[in-house]
Amino acid sequence: AGGGRVETRLSRRRLAVLAVFSCYSLVNAFQWIQYSILSNVFAGFYGVSFTQIDWLSMVYMVAYVPLILPATWLLDARGLRLTALLGAGLNGLGAWLKCASLAPGRYPLTLAAQAVCAVAQVFILGLPSRIASVWFGPTEVSTACAVAVLGNQLGTAIGFLLPPVLVPNTPNDINLMAHNISIMFYGTAIVSTLLFFLTGVVFEEKPKYPPSHSQAVLQTVPPEDYSYKQSIINLFKNIPFVLLLISYGIMTGAFYSVSTLLNQMIVTHYEGEEVNAGRIGLTLVVAGMVGSIICGLWLDYTKTYKQTTLIVYILSFIGLLVFTFTLDLGYLIVVFVTGGVLGFFMTGYLPLGFEFAVEITYPESEGTSSGLLNASAQIFGIVFTLVQGKLTTDYSPRAGNLFLCAWIFVGIILTALIKSDLRRHNVNSGIMNLDVKAVPVDSPVEPESTTLKIQSAL
């Protein structure tokens, strides 16, 4: 870019954008888990097998892989606002279709509705790092990304907790069961619709002024200079990113597998403890939410991306080993504790992976790198769930968990090999002779220095 003068400020609207996104991401995650936690109820209601109910969750993973590249292209070509509206709108549409499936024999319709929600997820999971980068300043970007990821995790936590309360198992009264399910479905649909309209009101493509040096530099690049195809090629030529792509897929795929099979693992050793299995799942997710926030705050404070990512990876490995070898001790309180520790580190890794990817791939699109990371996670998640499930059924939960431990150890090695080149941080640190004083947009005091001279774009 040539010499231009660009003003940077922080917009107060960024908090509203983050809040609305986190809320509709929450609802999407809630819709993902609401069937699995009530698998016996829905299997009885629709008259189908448990495997068919499992597919109501698996469809989220299956839909993501082929759709992520078109979705990231749309984000880069058409922008943040349209992508956000699609995610929120499809989320609401899927919720209303579920309301039409409130009768025995309508399993195909509820599967189609869940597939619509799965497509909505494709337009949701890749947005946290884009929203954080476009709307938030350099000292808060990692925390903002963690909060955006937190919304999805909170939805999963509520999905573990709320459906069993709203829909108790009443196999002898299908009408009462349908009534209870309708409360959950219609409530979700109303909330989803409200969030869709809020998205239309709150979301803008970008703030009036860029919030950071790195965003100011990116905005000087003419749109015609951007090629989505070239961006994908650049990412796969970036060896550190390829290593992160695999290691992120391993860790997050392992987390998906553990979450999906948790009920089966617990009930194998603690017969009749289905309720506590759900509570252990809730503990795992809530601990992970705390881990995400702490990791985000730590990154904003230290910028030690590789070191933090590697340490959390190692601690996740240790946590899974401890969880594996204490699962059959006969003390549920131990499983609660080890499950919480495991969730803290495994889920705390999610925003680390997003932000680390943005740092080592800048100035490539945050949506593209995040989308590829999520696609890797879904692929590993499907494979790990199928293999771990087979090992757990044929041998024991320990065999399935040790299979995951072996893969996570591989992930540790790959993470250690990543060369950490913090490109975005270098721009924000003024290495390129950029000098910006960022102030709130509504500040009554005019800053002494609110401009930067871009001497070299990239």
N, C-alpha and C positions, 0 to 999 in steps of 0.2 A: 504494500500500500504506500501511497505517497504521503506527503506531509499534510495532515489534517488536524483540526483541533476538536477534541471530543470531551464532553463534560460527563462526569460520572457521579451518580447519586444513588442512594438506597430508597426505594419506594415502599411506602407503608402497605400498599396493595399486596406485596409479596407474602405477607402473613395470611391474608385471606385466600390467596391462590393456594398456598400450602395447606391450609385448613380444609378447603373444599375438596382438593385432590385426595387428601388423606381419608376423608369421610367416604367418598365414593369408592376408593380402593378398599376400604374397610368392608363395605357392603358386598363388593365383589368376592372378597375372601370368605365372608360369611356364607355366601351362596355356594361356594365351593365345598365347604365342609358340612353344611347343614344336613345332607343326606347320609354321609358316612357315619356320623355320630348317632344316627337313628336308623342304622341299616336294618335292624330286625323289624322296626315299625314300618318302614317303607316297603320292605320285602313282603310283609303281610298285607299292607294296604293295596299295593299294585299287583300282588300275586306273582311275583317274579323271584328269581334266585338272588343270593347274596352277591354273586359275580356280576349280575346285571346292575345291582345297586352300586357296586364298586366302580363300574364304568361311568357312573354319574360324577365321580371324582376324576377318574382317569382321563375323561374327555378334555379336561382343562390342560393336561400335559400334551395329549395327542394333537389338539388343535393348535397349540402354540408353535410347534416346530415348523410346519409348512407356511404359517401365516406371518412369522416374525419379520422376514425380509420385506414383504409388501408393506407391512405396518411401519417399519422403520423408514422405508422409502417415503411413505406418506408423511411421516413426521418431518423428514428433512425437506420434502418438496412443498408440502402444504402448511406445515407449521404446527406449533404447540396447541393453539386454540382449537383447530378442527379435530386434532387427534384426541384432545381432552373431551370434546363434545361427543365424539364417536364412542369413547370408552364409557362415559356416563350414560349416553343414550341407549346403547346396546345392553348395558347393565339393567336399565329400567325395563326395556322391552322383554328381556329374558324373564325378569321377575313377574311381569304381567302374564306372560305365556304360562308360567307355572300356576297362576291362579286359574287358568282354563283347564288345567290337568287334574283338578280336584275330584277325581272319581276313579274307583278301581277299573283297571283295564286301560287306563290312559298313560301307561308307562312310556310309549313312544313319544307322546307329546311332552312329557316332563323331561325326557332325554333331549328332545329338540330344544326345549327352553334352556336347559343347562348348556347345550352347545352354543347357544347365542351368548350366554354369560361367559363361556370360555373364549369366544371371539372378542368380547369386551375386554377380557384380561390381557389380550395381546396389545391393546391400546393403552394399557394401564401400567404393566410391570416395567416398561422401559422409560417411564417418565421421571422417576425421582431424581436422577442425576441431571436431566435436562432442566427441570424446574429449578433445582438448586443452583445450577450454573448460570442460567439466564436471569434469575430474579434475586439472587443473594450474593452478598459481598464475600471477599476471600476469607474473612475470619469466621464466617458462619455457614459456608457452603457445605461442609461435611456434616454439620449438625442438621441442617435443613434436609439433606439427603437421608439421613438416619430417621428423621421425623416422618418423611414421606414413606419410607419403607415400613416404619412403625405402624402406619395406618393399616397396611395389609396384614401385619402380624396380629394387631388388635382384633381385626375381623375374624381371623382364625380362632383367637382366644374366645371371643364371644360366641363363635360357632360351636366350640366345645361346650360352652356353659349354658347358653340360652335355649336351644332347641329341646333338650330333654326336659326342661321346665315347662315349655309351652306345649309340648306334644308327649304326654305320658303314654305308655303302651297300653292300649285298651283293645286287645284282639277280639273281645266278645261284643264290641260296640263300634262297628265301622263308621256309623254316622257321627258318633262323638269324635272318633279319630279324624274324620274328614273336617269336622268343625275346628278342631284344634290345629290341624295343618293349615286350614284357611286363615287362621289368625296370623300364623307365621308368614305365610305367603303374601297375604294382602298388606300386612305391615311392612314387609320388605319392599313390596312394589311401590307403596306410597312414599316411603323414605327415598327410594331410588329416583322416583320422578321429581321430588323436591330438589334433590341434589343435581339432577340434570339441569333444571332451570337455574339453580345457583351457579352452576358451571358457566352457563351462558352469560350470566350477569358479571361474574367475577373475573373470568379468565380473559386475558389479553395476550396477544402474541408475544410481547416483551414490554418491559417498562420503558418509559419515555427516555430515560438515561441509562446507559449500561452501568451495572453495579460494581464492576471490577475492571482492572487493566486488561485481563485476558478477553473479556467479553467486548471491550472497546476495540481491541485489535481485530477480533473476528468480524465485527460489524463493518470494518473497513474493506473486507473482502467482497467484491461484487458477486451477486448471486449467480451470474453466468459462469463464474470461475469454479463453482462447486459442481462436482460430479458424484452422484451416489455410487455408481459402479466403481469409480476410482477410489472412493472412500473405503469401500469393502476391500478392494485390492490392497490399499495401503495398510489396512488393519491386519490382513493375513500375511503381509510382508513384515509386520512388526513382531519380531520374535518374542520380546517380553509379553506382548499382548496375547500371542498364541499360547504361551506357557500359562498365563493367567486364565485364559479361556478354558483350558483343560482343568486346571486346579480348582477354579471356581465351580465348574460343572461337577467335579468329584465331591466337593464339600456340600454344595447345595443339594445335589442329587441324593447324597447320603442322608441329609436332613429330611428331604421329602420321603425317602424310603422308611426311615425310622418313624416318622409321624404317621404314615399310612399303616404300618404294621404294628404300631405300639399296642393296640388293643389285643392283637393276637399274641404278642410276646408276654404281656402281663397275665392274660387269662391262662396261658400254658402253665405258669408257675403259681398263680393265685386264682384258683377256680372260683367263679361266681363274683369276681371283683370288677365287673364291667364299669360300674359307676366310678370306682377309684381309678380305673384305667383312663377314663375321661378326665378326671381331676389331675392325674399325672401329666396328661397331654396339655392341659391348661397351664400347669406349673411350668412345663417345658417352654411353652410359647411366651408366657408372661416374663419368665427369666430372660428369654431371648430379647424381648422388647427392651428390658433394662440394659442388656448387653449392647444392643444397637445404639442406644442413646449415649452410653458411656464411651463406646468406641468412636462415635461421631464427634463428641466433645474433645476426646483425646487427639483425634486427627487435626481438628481445627487449632488446637493448642500447640501441637508438636510438629505436624506435617511429616511424621515418620511413617510413611505409608508402607514400605516394604517390611520394616522391622515389626510394626504392629501386626500386619497381616500374617507374617510368619509365626509370631508368638501365639496369636489366636489360633492359628492352624494347629500348632503343636499341642496347645492346651485342649483343643477339641479332640485330638487323637487320644490324649491321656484320659479325657473325660469319657469317651466312648469305651475305652478299655476298662475303666473302673465300673461304668454302668454295666458292661457285659459280664464281668466276673462277680458282681454283687447282686445281679438280678434274681438269682435263685437261692438267696440266703434265707428267705422266708420272712423278711421284715419289710413291709410295704413302706415304712417311713424312710428306709434306706433308699428305696427306688425313687421316692419323691425327691430326696436330696440329690442323688446322682443324676436324675432326670433334669432337675433344675439347673445343675452345673453344666450339664451337656447342652441344654438349650441356650444358656447364657453365652457360651462361646460359639456354638454352631450358628445360631441366628445372629449374634453380634458380628459375625463375619460378613453378612450380606451387604451392608452399606460399605464396609471396607473394600470389598471387591469392586463395587460400582465406582467408588471414588478413586481407587488405585488405577482402574482402567482409564478413567478420564484423564488422570495425570500423565500416564505414560503414552496416551494416544493423542493428546492435544496437538493440533487444532481439529482433529476429526470429530464428527458429531457425537455428542453424548448419547443420543438416542440409539445410534447404530451400535456403539460399543456395548451399551446396556442390553440391547436386544439380542446381540450375539451371546452375551453372557447368560441371559435367561434361557435362550434356546439350548445352550450346552447343558444347563441345569436340568431342563425338562428331559433331554435325551438320556442323560445319566440317571435321572430320577426314574424313568420308565424301566430302564435296564436293571438298575439296582433293586427296585421294588419287585420285579419279576423273579430275579435270581435270589434275593434275600428271602422272599416269600417261599420259594421252593425249598431252600436250605432249612428254613425254620420249620416247615411242614414235614419234610422228610427226615430231618435230623433233630435240630433243637434251635431255639433262639440264639444260643451262644455261637453256633456255626454261622448263622446269618450275620450276626454282628461282627464276628471276626473277619468275614468276607469284606465288610465295609471298612474295618480297621486297616486291612491290607491296602485298600485303595486310597484311604486317607494318608497313609504313610507315603505312597507315591506322590500324592498332592503336596506333601511337605517338601519333598525333594524338588519338585517342579517350581514351587514358590521360592525356594532358596536360590534357584538358578535365574530368577528374574532380575534383569538389570534395571535398577530404579533410576529413570530419567524423568524428573518431575517438571515437565514442560510448562504446564499451566502455572504451577507455583513459581517458576522462574520468571515468568512474565509479570505475575502479580507482585513479585518481590522487587521489581524495578530494575532487573538485570539488563533490560533493554532500554534503560534511560527513560522509563515512563514515570511520571510524577503526578499522582492523583490524590486528592483529598476527598474521600467519599463522605457525604453528609446526608441525613434524612431529607427527603424531597420537600417536606413541609417545614423545615427548619427556618425560624425567623431570622437567623443570622446568615448573612451571605458569606460563604467561605472565601478565604483569601486566595486559595488556589484550587480551582475546580476544573482545570483543563489539563490535557496531556498532549504532548507532541509525539506523534508516532513516527519514530525515525526508521524503524524496521518492523514490518508486520510479522514475518515469520522467518 
